[in-house]
């Protein structure tokens, strides 16, 4: 039987999902202190914000937009830490879960990440639009793809 594009795509998906599950299983196997340290690795949120604020040279006029961004950034980091702990637990559950249950866990994880990204977009957009060209260049360098985004 000759494989069609759909079956090849599904097998590629399963291979990718399997790799993600195996990685999660490895994370679950190293659970405990290592997982707790990994999930708490990003604790210096106020330091990160101070660095970003200083690098962007936020002006008094930009402070209202900065405050919205900073509050969203903090909330996002707290959600990420919670999601990390949840991912460790889910990795253990995925070891014995069915394929469909595993896919549901991954779907929920991705939906949470998308929600977080949308919240950050809504918070950073007004700030970014208020920045000068020089500030935008700095923002592009230090924030694009960076932590919390």
N, C-alpha and C positions, 0 to 999 in steps of 0.2 A: 504494500500500500504506500503510495507516494504522499508525503506530508504536505499539507497545504499551509498557506501563510498563517491562518488562524491557529492551527495546531502548533506551529513553530513559535508563534507569539506567546501562546499559553505555556509552552514548555520553558520559554525564556523567562516568563513571569514566575513560574514555579522555581526555577533555578535561582532567580534573584530573591524571591521570598524565602527560599530555603537557606540561602546565604545569610539573609537578615536574621532568620530564626536561629541559625547556628551561632551567629555573632551574639545574639541576645542570650542564647543558652550559655555561651562562654561567659557572658557578663553575669548571668545568674549563678554560674558555677563559682565565680570569684566574688560572690555576694558578700554581704557583711561589711566589714570595715572598708574594703576596697571600693565597693559600690557607694557606700556613704561618702567616702572621700571624693569619688568622681562626681557625685551629685552635688556636693558642697564646694566644688572647685571654684565656683564663680560667686564667692561671698562678698567681694569688695565692690559692691554696686555703687556706693557713694563715691568711692575713689575713681571708678570708671567714669561716672558722671562728671566729677570735678575735672578729670582729664579732658573729656570731650568738650565741656563748657569752656575751659581755658584755651584749648586748641582752636575752637571756633570763634573765640573772642566775642561771646554773647554780649550784646549791648543791653542797656536798660529797656529800650523799646522792644527788644526781642524776648524779654523775661516772661511775659505771659505765655507765649508759645513754648518757650523753654520749659516752663513749669509743667505744662501739659505733657510734653515729651518725657520729661524726667519721671513724672508720676507713672506714666504708661510703661516706661522702661523698667522701673522698679517692680511694678505689678507683673510685667512679662517675665522678668528674672525669677520672681517667686513662683510663677506658674511653671517655668522651665525646671526649677529645682524639684517641684512636686511631681512633674511629669517624668523626670529622671527616676525618681524613687518608684513611681508607678511602673515605669518601663522595666525595671529590675524585677518587680513582682510579676509582670506580664510575661517576661522572658521565661520565668519558671513555669508559669501556667501554660505557655505555648508548647513546652516540651511534651505535655500530655494532651494538648488540645487537638481537636480535629482540624483538618485543613480549613473548613468553613469558619470555625471559631477563631482560628489564627488569622484568617483574612479579616474578620470583623475587628479583631484587636488592632491590626495594622491600620485598618480604615479609620478607626476611632482616633488613633494616634496622629494620623495625617490630618484629619479634620481639626484636631486641636492645634496642630502646628499652623494650619491655614488661618484659623481664627486668630491666633497670636500674631501672625504676619499682618493680617488685615488691621488689627488694633494698632500695631506699630506704624503701619502706613498712614492711618488716620491721624496719629499723633505727630508724626514727623513731617507730614506734608505742609501744614501751615508754618512750621518752624523753617523748613527748607526754603519755602517761598519768600520768607522774610529775610533770608541771608543775602549778603552782598556776593558778588561773583567770587571774590577771594575766599569768603567763608564757605561758599558752595564747593569750591575746589577742595578745601580742607575737609569738609564733610564727606565728599566723595572718596577721599583718600582714607579716612579713618573709620567711617561708618559702613561703607559698602560691603555687605556680606559679613560684617563684624558681629561680635557678640551681642546678643539681644535682638538682632534683626531677623 
